[in-house]
């Protein structure tokens, strides 16, 4: 049985959508300062960052938290 997702603010939003939105908003340099992860500071790309974030739960959590705290206009 699956659990309801009504209380999950990230329901329906992919990690790629989150990362793309953050990069568009902050840029790689600023994003790398906000979340100090090598994939954001050393030759960053969406593809390499997604690969790292999918394998690293603590880093993904930081990205998701920043996304939820960021107010996009």
C-alpha positions as CSV (number, residue, x, y, z in Angstrom):
1,X,0.0,0.0,0.0
2,X,1.4,3.4,-0.9
3,X,1.3,6.3,1.4
4,X,-0.5,9.5,0.5
5,X,1.6,12.3,-0.9
6,X,-0.7,15.2,-0.1
7,X,1.6,16.5,2.6
8,X,4.7,16.2,0.5
9,X,5.5,19.6,-1.1
10,X,7.9,17.9,-3.6
11,X,5.3,15.4,-4.9
12,X,5.4,15.4,-8.7
13,X,8.6,17.5,-8.9
14,X,11.6,15.6,-10.3
15,X,15.1,16.1,-9.1
16,X,16.0,17.4,-12.5
17,X,13.3,20.0,-12.3
18,X,14.5,21.1,-8.9
19,X,18.1,21.3,-9.9
20,X,17.3,23.2,-13.2
21,X,15.2,25.7,-11.3
22,X,17.9,26.3,-8.7
23,X,20.6,26.7,-11.4
24,X,18.4,29.1,-13.4
25,X,17.7,31.1,-10.2
26,X,21.2,31.1,-8.6
27,X,23.7,30.1,-11.2
28,X,26.3,27.4,-10.6
29,X,28.7,29.7,-8.8
30,X,26.2,30.9,-6.2
31,X,24.6,27.5,-5.9
32,X,28.1,26.1,-5.1
33,X,28.5,28.7,-2.4
34,X,25.1,27.9,-0.9
35,X,25.7,24.1,-1.0
36,X,29.4,23.2,-1.0
37,X,29.4,20.2,-3.2
38,X,32.1,19.5,-5.8
39,X,29.6,18.7,-8.5
40,X,28.4,22.4,-8.2
41,X,31.9,24.0,-8.1
42,X,34.1,21.8,-10.3
43,X,33.0,21.8,-14.0
44,X,29.3,21.6,-13.1
45,X,26.6,20.1,-15.3
46,X,23.1,19.0,-14.8
47,X,23.9,15.5,-15.8
48,X,26.9,15.0,-13.5
49,X,25.1,16.7,-10.6
50,X,22.0,14.5,-11.0
51,X,24.2,11.4,-11.0
52,X,25.8,12.5,-7.8
53,X,22.6,13.6,-6.1
54,X,20.8,10.4,-6.9
55,X,23.5,8.4,-5.2
56,X,24.1,10.7,-2.2
57,X,21.0,11.1,0.1
58,X,22.6,13.8,2.3
59,X,23.4,16.0,-0.7
60,X,19.9,15.5,-2.3
61,X,18.3,16.5,1.0
62,X,20.3,19.7,1.0
63,X,19.2,20.5,-2.5
64,X,15.6,19.7,-1.8
65,X,15.7,21.9,1.4
66,X,17.2,24.8,-0.5
67,X,14.5,24.4,-3.2
68,X,11.7,24.5,-0.6
69,X,13.3,27.6,1.1
70,X,13.8,29.5,-2.1
71,X,11.1,31.8,-3.2
72,X,10.9,31.9,-7.0
73,X,9.4,34.9,-8.5
